Amino acid sequence: MTTPQGAQSRAETPAKSIAVRAPSQAPARYAALDLGTNNCRLLIAEPDPAGFRVIDAFSRNVRLGEGVETHGELSRAAMSRTLDALRICASKIRRHEVSRCRIVATEACRRAANARSFLRRVRRETGLEMEVITPEQEARLALAGCAPLLEAQAESLMVFDIGGGSTELIWLDLDGLERHRVAGLTSLPFG
């Protein structure tokens, strides 16, 4: 799958320059990194009998999308702040010997004219290979993140994911068997 900016999907592969554990070592560790319009968030976890146990986390308000709406590009200051945060994330991923990670970027990188060059710089300076996800992918990931909160008795639900640069709306039809069907979704370029 190719994203609008031409970056390859990295859903099932570790970042290129990030050290990967040998499969025989236990426990496996997983990372999720979300680079949004305002925040950079990292979560590292390992399997646990009850699900997953978080072993490290990081969150920083980087304001990557600052000025994108006005100028159509990521500013130097925003890119610098973001690179500082991504260096910390890359270090944590290496230190915890993550076996698999997913690293996504959202609305600011979908919109900015200079996003491709910024993402090349990220890869060069941190080893992190960012996947710019589509609005639909972002909505489905938001839905997956809140799935445990869904009311089993409900016939239908509306899920809102309000981010810094976009808002996703997901309409669900539920069948009572803890299954759901996405009846509709949309992403609005407002956050």
C-alpha positions in Angstrom: 0.0 0.0 0.0 1.3 3.5 -0.8 0.3 6.6 1.1 -0.6 9.9 -0.6 2.9 11.1 -0.1 4.4 7.9 -1.5 5.8 6.5 1.7 5.5 2.7 2.0 3.3 1.2 4.7 5.3 0.0 7.7 2.4 -1.6 9.6 4.2 -4.9 10.0 7.9 -4.0 9.8 10.3 -2.4 12.2 11.9 1.0 11.4 14.9 0.6 9.1 17.7 1.7 11.5 16.1 0.5 14.7 17.7 -2.6 16.3 15.3 -5.5 16.3 15.3 -8.4 18.9 16.0 -11.9 17.8 12.7 -13.8 17.6 13.9 -16.4 20.3 14.3 -13.7 23.0 11.3 -13.3 25.2 9.3 -11.3 25.9 8.6 -9.6 22.6 8.2 -5.8 22.8 6.0 -3.7 20.7 5.9 0.1 20.0 3.4 2.5 18.6 4.4 6.0 17.7 1.8 8.6 16.7 3.0 11.9 15.2 0.0 14.1 15.2 -0.5 17.8 14.3 0.2 18.8 17.9 1.6 15.8 19.8 4.2 13.1 19.5 3.3 10.0 21.5 5.1 6.7 22.0 3.9 3.6 23.8 6.1 0.5 24.3 4.5 -2.6 25.7 5.1 -6.3 26.1 2.6 -9.2 26.2 1.2 -10.0 29.7 -1.4 -12.7 30.7 -4.0 -9.9 31.0 -3.1 -8.3 27.6 -0.2 -6.0 27.5 2.0 -4.3 30.1 3.3 -0.8 29.3 7.0 -0.6 29.9 7.7 2.9 28.6 5.8 5.9 27.3 6.5 9.3 26.0 4.4 12.3 25.0 5.4 15.8 24.0 3.5 18.7 22.6 5.5 19.5 19.4 3.0 21.6 17.5 4.2 20.2 14.2 1.2 21.7 12.3 1.8 25.2 13.6 1.4 27.5 10.6 0.5 24.8 8.1 -3.0 26.2 7.6 -1.6 29.7 6.9 1.6 28.9 5.0 1.0 25.4 3.6 4.3 24.1 5.0 5.9 22.8 8.2 7.9 25.6 9.9 11.6 25.2 10.8 10.8 25.6 14.5 8.1 23.0 14.4 10.3 20.5 12.5 13.1 21.1 15.0 10.9 20.5 18.0 9.5 17.4 16.4 12.9 16.0 15.5 14.0 16.5 19.2 11.0 14.5 20.3 11.5 11.8 17.7 15.2 11.4 18.7 14.0 10.5 22.2 11.5 8.1 20.8 14.1 6.4 18.6 16.4 6.1 21.6 13.7 4.5 23.7 12.8 2.0 20.9 16.4 1.0 20.6 17.0 0.8 24.4 13.9 -1.5 24.9 14.9 -3.7 21.9 11.5 -3.4 20.3 10.7 -6.3 18.0 7.9 -4.7 16.0 6.7 -1.1 15.7 4.2 1.0 13.9 5.1 4.6 13.3 2.4 6.9 11.9 2.0 10.6 11.0 -1.3 12.2 10.5 -2.9 15.5 9.2 0.1 17.9 9.4 2.1 15.5 7.2 -0.8 14.9 4.9 -1.3 18.7 4.3 2.2 20.2 4.3 3.9 20.8 1.0 7.3 20.0 2.6 6.2 16.9 4.5 8.1 14.5 2.2 11.4 16.3 2.7 10.8 16.5 6.5 10.1 12.7 6.6 13.3 12.0 4.7 15.1 14.1 7.3 13.4 12.1 10.1 14.5 8.8 8.6 18.1 10.1 8.0 18.5 11.6 11.5 16.6 9.2 13.7 16.2 5.9 11.7 12.4 6.1 12.1 10.4 5.4 8.9 7.2 7.3 9.2 4.0 6.0 7.6 1.6 8.9 6.6 -1.8 7.4 7.1 -5.0 8.3 5.3 -7.9 9.9 7.1 -9.7 6.5 6.9 -6.8 4.7 8.4 -6.7 7.2 11.2 -10.4 6.8 11.9 -10.1 3.0 12.0 -7.1 3.2 14.4 -9.1 5.6 16.6 -11.9 3.0 16.6 -9.6 0.2 17.5 -8.2 2.2 20.4 -11.6 2.7 21.9 -13.2 -0.7 21.1 -13.0 -1.9 24.7 -15.2 1.1 25.7 -18.1 0.2 23.3 -21.4 -0.6 25.0 -22.4 -4.2 24.0 -26.2 -3.3 24.4 -26.1 -0.4 22.0 -27.5 -0.8 18.5 -25.4 2.0 17.0 -22.7 4.4 18.2 -20.9 7.5 17.0 -17.2 7.7 17.8 -15.4 11.1 17.7 -11.6 11.4 17.4 -10.7 15.1 17.8 -7.1 15.7 17.0 -5.0 18.8 16.5 -5.5 19.0 12.7 -8.4 16.7 11.9 -11.5 15.2 13.5 -12.7 11.8 12.6 -16.3 10.7 12.9 -17.2 7.0 12.8 -20.7 5.6 12.8 -21.0 2.0 14.0 -23.8 -0.5 13.7 -23.6 -3.1 16.5 -25.2 -6.6 16.3 -25.2 -7.4 20.0 -22.5 -10.1 19.6 -19.7 -7.6 20.3 -19.2 -7.2 16.6 -19.5 -4.0 14.8 -19.8 -2.7 11.3 -18.6 0.7 10.2 -21.7 2.2 8.6 -19.8 5.4 7.7 -16.8 7.5 8.5 -15.5 10.8 7.6 -12.5 13.0 8.4 -12.8 16.7 8.7 -9.7 19.0 8.4 -10.5 20.7 11.6 -9.0 20.0 15.0 
